[in-house]
C-alpha cells in the first residue's frame, strides 16, 4: 500500500507542477531531490542515533551534490538522482541501521522517487523542459 501511495503522490505532484507551471523553473526538480534526500537525516535525529545521523548526512550530501550538478549542467542528472534515490530506498536498511525510519517509508519513498525521476525524464524527453540551462 505504501508503494501505491508513493506512485500516486509522485504522479499527482508532477502533474500539478506541470499544470500550474511550477516545473518550468529549473530549480523545481533539484529542490524536490534535495528535500527527499534529507528525510533520512530527519529520521536519524528522531531515532537518536549519532552513527546513523553521520551516515545519513553522507548519503544526503551525495544526492544534494547531484541535484546541484543537475541544476547547473543538465536536469538529466537530477532525474537520475531522483530515481537513484528511489533505488537507494530499497536497499537503505541493509546499508544503514537507522532506528528512526518508519517501516513503511522505504516502499513509499522508493516508489515516489522512481516515479518522480521517470516523470522528469518524460518531461525532458518530450522537450517540455530544457535539460540544460540557458546560455549566458
Protein Blocks (a to p, Z undefined) as FASTA:
>chain_A
ZZmmmmmmmmmmmmmmmmnommmpmklmmmmmmmmmmmmmmmmmmnopaklmmmmmmmmm
mmmmmmmmmmmmomklmmmmmmmmmmmmmmmmmmpccfkbcfklmmmmmmmmmmmmmmmm
mmmmnomacfbdcdZZ
